[in-house]
Amino acid sequence: MPEPRIVLPRDEGPQPDPVEWWYWNGHLQDKTGHEFAYMLALFKGGIFGIKDIFFAHWQVSDLGRRTFDSYYKTFWYGLDRGSFDGNKLNVQGGETLSIKKTAPETYNIATPEFDLKMKSLKPPLLAGGTGFIDLKSATTMCYSLTRLETAGKLQVDGRRVPVTGLSWMDHQWSPLTFNTEHAWIWFGIQLDDGTDLMCFEHGVKIKTRLATMSLPDGKLKVFPDLQFKRLGKPWVSPVSDAAYPEAWKISIPSGNLALECRADIAEQEMIHGPFRYWEGPVRVTGEINGKKVSGKGFLELNGVPGKTFARVLREKLRRML
């Protein structure tokens, strides 16, 4: 039986699987060259037998000041009426959230902290070449728009500051349910030569690693021999006690690739209710086929051991009393 394959634009809208998200990140700068980074993720899930609850996480990092702020919003009764009409990527969540495809290959995302318009410069990256990934403990479908030319405005010190830069978008869905294998290391990397790389490790005991590369002309290469190595000391969260590695070496022997990725800001733990993970921008240096390369990217770490949500909540309540 052939593997399922993602077909766009058919699959841009919501899928029938219970777990799904649309994810955006990017590196921005103002006219003075001051650098920022952002992330926005819209999740679809279920809880207590209620289906299709949507919740959004987003963050803004001021890389010059080395500050980080994160935000969270739950849409318990669904998004605004008309969202996803015709299975299209056209989302409205009150005044808090807007994600829209406004024209072919053109998108607009908005929160109170930013309003960004972007244009895709390359064909989609289908994870593994088709978009279908067998994680051993589950399966998932995933594609990325790896190079989105971006312009818009960012809220800085109460002012709307014009910014430009480069963004990345993922759309992923899966029948998986939360279990002991629900942990991953994920990188989305944009190199200065136009090469983009999506690579990950999923699982605790049942590990799956995969790298998919988009060459400057948009052609894809898939590498199963991906290797990760932690570098230096991790950053330990004072809230959860989780130790997050902030520097990594990525190796792909068959692709003659060796990259080092280091976090711009170590303190980027996201804690919103029972959800806890590390998400932030990284700087990238290394070699591919003996040629030096550099670039930027984003790293996500989920499932790093630490305090449970109940323990964190108890400690917060104790401090408030």
N, C-alpha and C positions, 0 to 999 in steps of 0.2 A: 504494500500500500504506500503510495507516494506521500512524502511529508507535506503538511500544509504550507502554503506560501502566502506571504503578505502581498496584497495588491492595493496600490494607491491610485486615486484618492478614496477608493471604496472603504478602506479600513481606517480612515482617520477618525471617524466617530466612535461612539461606545460599542463595545463588543459584549456578547452574552456572558462571558466568563465573570465570575464573582469578584475577582481582584483585578484592578486596572489603574493605570496612572498615566498622566501626561506631564512631562517634566521639562523644564527649561533652565538653562544656566548661561552665564555670560561674563565676559570681562569688558568693562567700559572705561572711558576716560573723558574728562571735560576738556575745554579748549586750552587749559593750562597744562594738560598732561597728567593731572591728578587721577589716580587709578581707583576704580571701584570694581566690585563683583556682585552678582546677584544670583538668586535661585528662586524658582517658583515651581511647585508641584501640586497638581490637582489629583487627588486619590478618589477612587470609587471602591467601596467595600460594604460589608454588612456587619451588624452587631445585634445581639439579642433577637435574632430571627428577622430583623428588619433589613431589607435589601436596598442596594443603591443609595447608601448614605455617602454624600460627597464631603470631603474636607480638604482644605488647602493649607500648605505650609509655604512660607516664603522667607527670604532673608536678604539683607544688604550688608556687604562688607566694605568698609572704607579702608583701602589698602595703605593709603598714605598715613592715616591716623592709627591704623591697626585696631580698628573697632569693628564690632559685629553685632547686628540686631536681627532677631528672628520673630516671626509672627505666625498666627494660627487662626483658622476660621472653619467651623463645622456648619454644614448645611443639612440639618437633620431632616427636613421635609423636602429635600431635593433642591436643585438650582431653580432659577427663575423660569417661568413658563416660556417656552420657545427655545430653551437651550437644547442643542443637538437636534433641532428639527431637521427632518430629512437625513438623519444620521451624519450631519455635517459638524465640523469643528466650529461651533458657534455657541459659546458659553457665556452666561451672565449670572452672577451671584450677587444681587443687590448692587450697592455702590462699592463693594469690597473687591470684587473679582470680575475680570473680563478676559476671555481668551477667544480670539476669533481669527479664522482664515478669511482675509478680506479680498483676495484675488489669487489667481494661480501662483503658488510658491511664495505668497506674501501673508504675513501674520501680524497680529497686534495683541499684546498682553498688557494688562494694567492691574495695579493694586494701588492703595493709597501712597505707596512709597515709590512707584515708578510707572511710567507709561512708555512702552517701547514698540516700535514698528521694525519689522525685519523681513528680509528677502533671502530666500534660499539660493545659494550659489552653486550647489552641487546636487547630483542625484541622491536619493535616500540611501543610507547604509542599512541593508537588511542583515541583522545579526546572523552570523553563520552562513550568509549568502542567500538564505531564503526567508529569514525572519523567525524560523522555528528553532527552538533550543530544547534539547532533552537534558534536564537537570538531574536525571536519575531518580530523585525524590519527587519530581514534578516536571511539568513542561511549561513553556512560556513562549509567547510571541513578542517580538521586539524589533523596532526599527528606529533609526536616528536620522535627523537632519543635522549634519555635523558642522555646517558652515553657513551661518545666518548673518548676513550683513545687517547691523543694528544701529538705529538712531532713535532718540527720544529724549525724555526728561526724567531726572532722578531727584527725589526730595532730599535736600541737604541743608541742614540748619534752617529749616522753615522756608527754603527757596526751592523753586523748580529749576534745576540746573540742566542745560542741554548736554547730552553725552552721545558718544558714538562708540562702536566696538564690534565684537563678534560674539554670537550666541550659538547655543547647541540645544536641540530638542530631542527627547525620547518619548515614544509611546509604547507602553508594554501592558500586556494582559495575560492572565493565567488562571487556571482552575485550582491552583495551589491553595492550601489553607495553612495557617500559621502552625508551625511545628518546630521540633528541635533542630531541623536542618535550615531554618529560615534565618540565614546569615550570609553576608556577602561583602566582598571588596569590589568596588567598581570604579573605573576610570573612563572619562571622556577627554581625549587629548587632541588639541589642534596645534599642529606644528607650523612654523613660519614658512615652510616650503610648500604648504598646501595639502600636506598629508594629514589625515585624521585617523585616530585609533580609538576604538571602543573595546575594552577588555575587562574581564571580571573573573572572580572566583566565587562560587556559590557552594554553600553547605558547610557542615561541621565535621561529620564523619564521612559523608558521601560527597566528595568534592568534585565539582565540575569547573574546568577552566577553559576559556575560549577568548580569542582575540580576532576582531574583524577590522581590517584596515581599508580605508578609502584613499586611493591614490589621488594626486592632484587632478587627474582627468576624470575622477569619479569611479574608476574601475575598482572592484573589491578583491581583497585577498583574505583568506581565512587561515588562521593558525591555531592548531590544537595544542601545540607544545609551549604554551604560555607559562612563565614562571614569575612568582613574586618573592621578593626578599625585603624584610623590614630593615631599615637603616636607623642607627642612633637610638636614642631613648624616646619612648612614647610620651605624649602629653596626658596627664592624669586629671580627669575631671574632678573638681572639688565638690560637685553635686552628686554624681553617680558613682564615683571611684573607678569608672571605666578608664582603661589605659589605651588611648588611641594612637597608633603609630602615625606620625606625621611626615615621615620620609620613607620612600620606597625605591627599590630597584625593580624595573620591569625588564625581563629578558624573553626573547623569542629566538631560539637557536636557528630554526629553519628560515627565519627572516633576517638573520644577521642584525638583530636589533637589541640594543641595550640602552635603556633610558633611566634617568634618575628624576624622581618627582618629589618636590618638597612643598609643604603647605605654606601659603603666604601668611596665614594667621593660625596658630595652634588651637586657640580657644574658640572652636566652632561647633560645639555640641548643641544639637537641637533636642529639646525636651518639651513635648506637648502632650499632656495626659499620659497615657500608657506608651506613647511612641517616643523612642529615644534612638538617635543615631548621630553620626558626625558627618558634616557636609561642608565642603569648602574649596576655594580655588588653590591651585598648585602651579608652580613653575617647573618647567621640564627642560632638561638638557640630556645629551647623549649622542649615540651614533646609530646610523642605519647603513648597512653595507659599507662601513668604513668612513662614511661621510658624517661630519658633525651636524647635529640638528638641535633646535631649541624651539620652545613654544610655551603654551599655557594649557591648562585643563581644569577639570574638577574631579574630586575624589569623594566617594561616599563609602562609609563604613557602617554596616548594620549588623547587630548581633554581637557586638563586643561585650564580654561579661562585665557586669557591674551590679549596682543595687537594683532591686526590683522597684517597679512603679509604686507598690504599696509602701515600701520602706522610704522612698523619696518623699511621698506624700505625707507620711507620718512625721518625718523630720521637718518638713516645711510647716506643718500645722503646729508642731511643738515650738518652733521659733516664733510663730505668730502669737502664741499665748503668753 
